[in-house]
Amino acid sequence: MVLRSRQVGPLIQYTYSQKVPGAAIQSSEVNLFRLENTLIDAGSEPCAPLLLDEIGDDPPDSILLTHQHEDHVGGVPALRRHFGALPVFAPEEHCQILREGYFVPDYRRNFWGDMHPFDKLSPYSAGAEFRTKSYVMNTHNTPGHTVGHKAIWFEADRLYVISGDVYLAPRLPNALYETSVPDMIESLEWLLSLGSHFVLCPSHGGPYDDGPRRVGQLLEWYRKQQEEILEIQAKNPGASYHDIFRIRHGHYNRMEIHSGGELSRLALIRGVVDPVRSLPAEPIALDPDLVEISKRKLGL
């Protein structure tokens, strides 16, 4: 486990890295950010001790969350135990989820630990502004990865966009089961509307000085996926997203098997033909026969 920090304009980016040999995902990184005395996201549960070593003598005065997933919120309880009752601002769509907690499957817990519930939350909605001593952070609703996801941006020497999990890579091998592709396309289009120059600060990877170019690449990829999936649906009236998957891919990949469909191309297809617009999302069930066929093909 490693925590690195770097200066990104007025931001400090903290990057937590971990490797788990033999796991479905063998390495992963997640970022959180600090703007003056505000933490944007809180990192994961196993990240918290390393983060406290880094900032323990310089406490933040608040935490602003982009969304509810454990790699973004898992550190909140430890930070509060250390610093006291830090104010935590969370998207209004996620407050009940954070108060109740949720089960984290093994393939995610290997890297990001558990999600222990916490309360005393201050809900915020899109359009809310948060002020530090020198900056005004703006918020915008950017669903697609999950319902209620928020992006945060502010002006400094340049425009900085903390995009959470809206941007992960120029193309994705799998999608989360909470995906809505039409909403993701709209969110990426909104990011591009911010202008031709901004620093993209995602939760995984980056930062990227060429933010619009990277967002444009991912937008075109999503548009292409949506077009191809809808074309298959049009040629096969009544086909379910499982049927479309069989036509398009034929068998499951390793991550689809290890995650039980939670992180999958199935989720991308469902995100086109039946987008997730409320939480909790319906789980994706894999076909047991196809699982066995796929395991043989993959040598599992």
C-alpha positions in Angstrom: 0.0 0.0 0.0 1.4 3.4 -1.0 0.1 7.0 -0.7 1.7 9.6 -3.0 0.9 13.3 -3.0 1.5 15.9 -5.7 0.6 19.5 -6.3 -1.9 20.2 -9.1 -2.2 23.9 -9.3 -3.9 24.9 -6.0 -4.9 21.3 -5.4 -3.1 18.6 -3.6 -3.8 15.2 -5.2 -3.4 12.1 -2.9 -3.1 8.8 -4.8 -3.6 5.6 -2.9 -2.1 2.5 -4.7 -2.4 -1.2 -3.8 -1.5 -4.4 -5.5 -3.2 -7.7 -4.8 -1.5 -10.5 -6.8 -3.9 -13.2 -8.0 -7.0 -11.0 -7.5 -9.4 -10.3 -10.3 -8.1 -6.7 -10.3 -4.4 -7.0 -9.5 -3.6 -3.3 -9.0 -5.7 -0.2 -8.5 -5.2 3.5 -7.7 -7.7 6.0 -6.4 -7.3 9.8 -6.0 -8.7 12.2 -3.5 -8.0 16.0 -3.5 -7.5 18.8 -1.1 -8.3 22.5 -1.9 -7.0 24.6 1.0 -8.9 23.1 4.0 -11.5 21.1 2.1 -11.0 17.4 1.2 -12.8 16.4 -2.0 -13.7 12.7 -1.3 -12.2 10.8 1.6 -10.5 7.8 0.0 -11.0 4.2 1.0 -10.9 2.6 4.4 -7.3 1.1 4.0 -6.1 4.5 2.7 -7.1 6.4 5.8 -4.1 5.5 8.1 -1.7 6.6 5.3 -3.7 9.8 4.7 -3.7 10.6 8.4 0.1 10.2 8.4 0.2 12.8 5.6 -2.3 15.4 7.0 -2.5 14.6 10.7 -0.9 17.8 11.7 -2.9 19.9 9.2 -6.5 19.0 9.7 -9.1 19.8 7.0 -12.3 21.6 8.1 -14.7 19.7 5.8 -15.2 16.9 3.4 -17.0 17.2 0.1 -18.1 13.9 -1.5 -18.6 13.3 -5.2 -20.6 10.0 -4.7 -21.3 7.1 -2.4 -18.8 4.3 -3.5 -16.5 2.9 -0.9 -13.2 4.0 -2.6 -14.5 7.6 -2.2 -16.2 7.5 1.2 -14.6 4.6 3.2 -12.1 6.9 4.9 -14.7 9.2 6.5 -15.2 7.3 9.8 -11.4 7.2 10.5 -11.0 10.8 9.6 -13.8 11.8 12.0 -12.3 9.6 14.7 -9.0 11.4 14.4 -10.2 15.0 13.7 -13.5 15.1 15.4 -16.9 15.8 13.9 -15.8 17.0 10.5 -18.7 18.3 8.4 -19.4 16.0 5.5 -21.3 17.2 2.5 -22.8 14.4 0.4 -25.0 14.3 -2.7 -28.6 14.3 -1.5 -29.3 11.1 -3.5 -26.7 9.2 -1.5 -27.2 10.3 2.1 -29.6 7.5 3.0 -27.2 4.9 1.5 -24.3 6.3 3.5 -26.3 6.2 6.7 -27.3 2.6 6.2 -24.1 1.3 4.6 -24.0 -1.5 2.1 -22.2 -4.8 1.3 -18.9 -4.6 -0.5 -18.1 -7.7 -2.5 -14.7 -9.3 -2.2 -13.3 -8.2 -5.5 -13.8 -4.6 -4.4 -13.0 -5.1 -0.7 -9.5 -6.5 -1.7 -8.5 -2.9 -2.6 -10.9 -0.5 -1.0 -12.0 -2.2 2.2 -15.5 -2.0 3.7 -18.0 0.8 3.7 -19.0 1.4 7.3 -22.1 3.6 7.6 -21.9 7.1 9.0 -24.4 9.9 9.7 -24.4 13.6 10.5 -24.4 14.4 6.8 -25.2 17.7 5.1 -26.9 16.9 1.8 -26.3 19.0 -1.2 -27.9 19.2 -4.6 -26.5 20.1 -8.0 -25.7 23.8 -8.2 -24.5 24.1 -4.6 -21.4 26.2 -4.1 -18.7 25.6 -1.6 -16.2 28.3 -0.6 -12.7 28.0 0.7 -10.6 31.0 1.6 -9.6 31.7 -2.0 -11.9 29.7 -4.3 -15.5 28.9 -5.1 -16.2 25.3 -5.9 -19.2 24.7 -8.2 -21.2 21.4 -8.4 -23.1 19.8 -11.2 -25.1 16.6 -11.5 -23.1 14.1 -13.6 -24.9 10.7 -13.5 -24.0 7.8 -15.7 -21.5 6.0 -13.5 -24.1 6.1 -10.7 -27.3 8.0 -10.0 -26.6 11.3 -8.3 -22.9 11.5 -9.1 -21.5 15.1 -8.8 -18.6 16.8 -10.5 -16.9 19.8 -8.9 -15.1 22.6 -10.7 -13.5 25.9 -9.8 -11.5 28.7 -11.4 -7.9 29.4 -10.4 -4.9 30.0 -12.7 -6.9 27.7 -15.0 -10.2 25.8 -14.8 -10.0 22.6 -12.7 -12.6 19.9 -12.9 -12.7 17.2 -10.2 -14.7 14.6 -12.2 -15.0 11.7 -9.8 -15.8 8.6 -11.8 -17.3 10.2 -14.8 -14.0 9.8 -16.6 -12.0 6.6 -16.1 -10.2 6.0 -19.4 -10.7 6.7 -23.1 -12.5 3.3 -23.3 -13.7 0.8 -20.7 -13.4 -3.0 -20.7 -16.5 -3.2 -18.4 -19.1 -1.0 -16.8 -20.6 -0.8 -13.3 -24.0 -2.3 -12.8 -25.4 1.2 -11.8 -24.6 2.5 -15.3 -26.8 4.7 -17.5 -25.2 5.3 -20.9 -27.6 8.1 -22.0 -26.9 9.9 -18.8 -23.1 9.3 -19.1 -23.2 10.8 -22.6 -25.0 13.8 -21.3 -22.6 14.2 -18.5 -19.6 14.0 -20.8 -21.2 16.5 -23.2 -21.6 18.9 -20.2 -18.0 18.5 -19.3 -17.0 19.5 -22.8 -19.3 22.6 -22.5 -17.0 24.0 -19.9 -14.6 25.1 -22.6 -11.6 24.0 -24.7 -9.1 24.2 -21.8 -9.4 22.6 -18.4 -7.4 20.3 -16.1 -9.2 17.1 -15.7 -8.8 15.6 -12.2 -10.4 12.2 -12.1 -10.6 9.7 -9.2 -8.5 7.2 -11.1 -5.5 8.2 -13.2 -4.5 11.8 -14.1 -4.4 14.6 -13.7 -4.7 15.6 -17.3 -3.9 19.0 -18.8 -5.7 17.9 -22.0 -9.0 17.4 -20.3 -11.3 18.2 -23.2 -9.5 15.9 -25.6 -9.7 12.9 -23.1 -13.4 13.6 -22.4 -14.1 13.8 -26.1 -12.4 10.4 -26.6 -14.6 8.7 -24.0 -17.7 10.5 -25.3 -17.2 9.1 -28.8 -16.6 5.6 -27.4 -19.9 5.7 -25.4 -21.7 7.0 -28.5 -20.3 4.2 -30.6 -21.2 1.5 -28.0 -24.8 2.9 -27.7 -25.2 2.9 -31.5 -24.0 -0.6 -31.9 -26.1 -2.0 -29.1 -29.2 -0.3 -30.3 -28.6 -1.6 -33.8 -28.5 -5.2 -32.4 -31.7 -4.5 -30.5 -33.4 -3.2 -33.6 -32.5 -6.3 -35.5 -33.7 -8.6 -32.7 -37.0 -7.2 -31.4 -37.7 -8.3 -27.9 -34.1 -9.3 -27.1 -33.1 -8.9 -23.5 -29.8 -7.4 -22.6 -28.6 -10.9 -21.9 -29.6 -11.9 -25.5 -27.7 -8.9 -26.9 -24.7 -9.8 -24.8 -24.6 -13.3 -26.3 -24.9 -11.9 -29.8 -22.3 -9.3 -29.3 -19.7 -11.1 -27.1 -20.6 -14.8 -26.8 -18.9 -15.5 -23.4 -18.0 -13.7 -20.2 -14.6 -12.3 -19.4 -12.6 -12.8 -16.2 -13.9 -9.7 -14.4 -17.5 -10.5 -15.3 -17.1 -13.9 -13.7 -15.2 -12.6 -10.6 -17.6 -9.8 -10.0 -20.7 -11.9 -10.6 -21.7 -9.4 -13.4 -21.5 -6.3 -11.2 -18.6 -5.0 -13.3 -19.3 -6.2 -16.9 -20.1 -5.6 -20.5 -23.6 -6.8 -19.5 -23.9 -3.7 -17.4 -22.9 -1.5 -20.4 -25.6 -3.1 -22.5 -28.2 -2.8 -19.8 -27.1 0.8 -19.4 -28.1 1.4 -23.0 -31.4 -0.6 -23.3 -32.6 -0.2 -19.6 -30.6 2.7 -18.0 -30.3 2.7 -14.2 -32.1 5.8 -13.0 -32.7 4.9 -9.3 -30.8 3.2 -6.5 -30.3 0.5 -5.4 -29.8 -0.9 -8.9 -31.1 -4.3 -9.8 -28.3 -6.8 -9.6 -27.1 -8.5 -12.8 -27.3 -12.3 -12.7 -25.0 -14.3 -14.9 -26.2 -17.3 -16.8 -24.7 -20.4 -14.9 -24.3 -22.4 -18.2 -22.5 -19.5 -19.9 -20.3 -19.1 -16.8 -19.1 -22.7 -17.2 -18.5 -22.3 -20.9 -16.6 -19.1 -20.3 -14.5 -20.6 -17.6 -13.4 -23.3 -19.9 -12.6 -20.8 -22.7 -10.5 -18.7 -20.2 -8.9 -21.7 -18.5 -10.3 -20.9 -15.1 
